[in-house]
Amino acid sequence: MLVLTRSRGDRIVIGDDVTVTLLSVGRSRCSCGARQDGVRVQLGVEAPRDLRVLRGEVYDAVAASNLASAGTDALAGAAVVLGSHGGLSPAIRQAH
């Protein structure tokens, strides 16, 4: 894993087609405006339209749903949906 320290406006370029920009860093707030513990970071991701960009929890939910619905062919189903979008999650790769 590459670990970087970035400031607002700094970019990370992945390959030729993907750019991640740090948009803001600030304290977390709930919808009522009260401060919460922790820091909130906003990232902007620029990528080609044909490249699926998902939050980690969404990616994991899709993988779990594929496993649940595919039964014995679960790994093949997950590979079809997720394989072309950055590879399988570590849990799926380990099960394979």
N, C-alpha and C positions, 0 to 999 in steps of 0.2 A: 504494500500500500504506500502510495506517495502522500506525504503529509506536508502541506504548505501553509505558510502564514501569508495572508493577503490583506490588503486595505481596500476600502470602498472604491469601486471603479476598476480595480485590478481584474485582469482576465486570466483564464487558463484555457489553452487551446489544446484540443484533443484531436489528433489526426489533422486532416485538412478541412473537415466539415463541421466540427463541433467547437463552440466557444461557450465557456461558463464565466459569467461576470458576477462579482460580488456587488450587489446593489446597495445593501444596507446592513448595519449591525446595530442592534438596540436592545433594550430591556423588553422582556415579554410582558404583554398586557392581556387581560381577559376582555371579553366583549363589553363589560361594564366600565372599562377604563382603569381598573385597579392594577397595580403592578403585581407581577408574579415572579417567582424565583426563576433564574436562568436568563439566557441571552437568546434573542431571536435573530437569525441570519436570513436575509433574502438573497437568493441566487437567481440569475437569469440564464437560461440555456437557449442558445441558438443552434439549431440543428436542421438538416434537411427534413422536409415534410415526410418522406418515406422512412425515416428513422424514428422508431417509437421511443419516447422519453417518458419514463414512469418514476414516480416516487417509490422508494424501496418497499413500503408497506403495501402499495398497490400491486407491485410486481410479485411479492410474496403471496398476496391473496389470489391473484390469477393463477399462480403455480399450484397453490393448494386446491383451488377449484378444479383445475385440470386433473390433478391427482385423484380427487374425490369422484369426479364424473367419468373418468376413463377406466376405472377399475384396474384390470390386469395390464392394460396398455397405457397406463398413466404416463410413463416416461416418454413414450413416443408422442403422446398428445401434448405434453408440456414442451417437448422439443419443437413441435410444429408451430405452436403459438409463440414461444419465447426464444427459440434457438436463433432466429435471425435478428433478434433485438438485443444483442449484448451477451448472449449465452444463457445457460441455465444457472439458477441460484446454486450456491455451494451445497445446500441440502439435497437438491435434486441430483446434482453431479455425484455426490457421495452415494446416494441410493442406487445410482446406475452402476 
